Amino acid sequence: MLITGSSQTDFAAALQDAMGQQPTQGDVPRRYEVVRAWVDTGGIVGTWFRCEVAVTGPDVPGDD
């Protein structure tokens, strides 16, 4: 499963945002792998740190 995390603070917070969208369930193992990271800046929104994260684990939907 591929999810996108974002933050106006930094990349660490963007990764935490992505991990929070697909949290672990008890003691089931998960792997969060950053696929790509980028920064959107300018305009009225300021700066956004974003990352795409691949989530794998035995209970992740679509993970075969």
C-alpha positions in Angstrom: 0.0 0.0 0.0 1.3 3.5 -0.9 0.3 6.4 1.3 1.3 10.1 1.3 2.3 12.0 4.4 2.7 15.8 4.6 3.7 18.4 7.1 4.5 22.1 7.2 7.3 21.4 9.7 9.8 18.9 8.3 10.2 15.5 6.7 10.2 13.6 10.0 6.7 15.0 10.7 5.6 14.1 7.2 6.8 10.5 7.8 4.9 10.4 11.1 1.8 11.6 9.3 2.0 8.8 6.8 2.7 6.2 9.5 -0.4 7.5 11.5 -2.6 6.9 8.4 -1.7 3.1 8.5 -0.8 2.4 12.2 0.4 -1.0 13.5 -2.2 -3.3 15.0 -0.9 -4.6 18.3 2.3 -6.6 17.8 1.8 -7.2 14.0 5.0 -6.1 12.2 4.9 -3.3 9.7 7.5 -1.8 7.4 7.4 1.8 6.3 9.7 2.6 3.4 10.1 6.1 2.0 9.6 5.8 -1.8 10.1 9.5 -2.6 10.2 12.8 -0.8 9.6 16.3 -2.1 8.9 19.9 -1.0 6.2 22.2 -2.3 6.9 25.8 -1.6 5.6 29.2 -2.6 2.2 30.8 -3.1 -0.1 31.4 -0.2 0.3 27.9 1.4 4.0 28.4 2.3 6.2 25.2 2.4 4.9 21.6 2.6 7.2 18.6 3.2 5.7 15.5 1.6 6.7 11.9 1.2 5.2 8.7 -0.4 5.6 5.7 1.9 5.2 2.1 1.0 3.6 0.1 3.9 4.0 -3.6 4.0 3.0 -6.2 6.6 0.8 -9.3 6.9 -2.4 -7.3 7.7 -1.9 -4.5 5.2 -4.7 -4.4 2.6 -3.4 -5.3 -0.9 0.0 -6.6 0.5 0.4 -10.0 -1.1 
